[in-house]
């Protein structure tokens, strides 16, 4: 069964500082946290919650830290520390990719994921 697309409309005000308030119901329903992603489209702005990417890498981070000998509260502390570094690293890679693309340089997809030894 296909996922149902929810459409709900609400008029919100914009402050003199160009700020908007996300209605509490929407905020809770969509799982907003401290950040929102704002996407400009031809006919408007789309705002959605930023999803943490740590879940995608959590297992690998934990395996690495356990191999390094961490456990207990020290493991938890190091995990949090490393998890906070994922998003800035990914954003940096995206920015670098955008710069390369803007210069008209491209890499064939088969070379993108190959090791330099291949």
C-alpha positions in Angstrom: 0.0 0.0 0.0 1.4 3.4 -0.9 2.2 5.9 1.8 -0.6 8.5 2.2 0.5 12.1 1.5 -0.8 14.4 4.2 -1.7 17.9 3.1 -2.7 20.4 5.7 -2.7 24.2 5.3 -2.1 26.8 7.9 -1.4 30.5 7.5 1.4 31.8 9.7 2.7 35.3 10.3 6.2 36.5 9.5 7.9 38.9 12.0 9.7 42.1 11.1 12.9 40.1 11.4 11.6 37.6 8.7 11.1 34.9 11.4 8.3 32.4 11.3 7.0 30.1 14.1 6.3 26.5 13.2 3.0 25.5 14.7 3.5 23.3 17.7 1.4 20.4 16.2 3.6 20.4 13.0 6.8 20.7 15.1 5.9 17.7 17.2 4.3 15.6 14.4 7.3 16.0 12.1 10.0 15.6 14.8 11.7 19.0 14.5 14.7 19.5 16.7 17.1 22.5 16.9 17.5 22.8 13.1 15.4 23.0 10.0 16.3 22.6 6.4 15.0 25.4 4.1 14.6 24.5 0.4 13.9 27.1 -2.2 11.6 25.9 -5.0 10.2 27.7 -8.0 6.9 28.4 -6.3 7.9 28.6 -2.6 9.9 27.5 0.3 9.8 24.0 1.8 10.9 23.7 5.4 11.6 20.3 7.0 13.3 18.9 10.0 17.0 18.1 9.8 17.4 14.4 10.5 20.6 13.4 12.3 22.8 11.2 10.2 24.5 9.5 13.1 22.2 6.5 12.9 23.7 5.6 9.5 27.2 5.5 11.0 26.5 4.6 14.6 27.4 0.9 14.3 30.7 1.7 12.6 31.6 4.3 15.2 30.8 1.9 18.1 32.8 -0.9 16.5 35.8 1.4 16.1 35.6 2.7 19.6 35.3 -0.8 21.1 38.3 -1.9 19.1 40.2 1.1 20.6 39.3 -0.3 24.1 36.6 2.1 25.2 33.7 0.9 27.4 31.1 2.3 29.8 30.7 6.0 30.2 34.0 6.7 28.4 32.6 4.8 25.3 29.4 6.9 25.5 31.4 10.1 25.7 33.6 9.2 22.8 30.6 8.1 20.7 28.9 11.4 21.3 32.1 13.3 20.4 32.6 11.4 17.1 28.9 11.5 16.2 29.0 15.3 16.3 31.7 15.4 13.7 29.8 13.4 11.0 27.4 16.2 9.9 30.1 18.9 9.4 32.3 16.4 7.5 29.4 15.5 5.2 28.5 19.1 4.7 32.2 19.8 3.8 32.1 17.0 1.2 28.9 18.4 -0.3 30.4 21.9 -0.5 33.5 20.6 -2.1 31.5 18.6 -4.6 29.4 21.7 -5.5 32.6 23.7 -6.2 33.9 21.0 -8.4 30.6 20.7 -10.3 30.5 24.5 -10.7 33.9 24.4 -12.3 32.5 22.0 -14.9 34.7 19.1 -13.7 33.1 15.7 -13.3 34.2 12.2 -12.4 32.7 9.1 -14.0 30.6 7.2 -11.5 32.6 4.0 -11.9 35.7 6.0 -10.8 34.0 7.7 -8.0 33.7 4.6 -5.8 36.8 2.8 -6.9 40.0 2.7 -4.8 43.1 4.4 -6.2 44.7 0.9 -6.4 42.2 -0.3 -9.0 
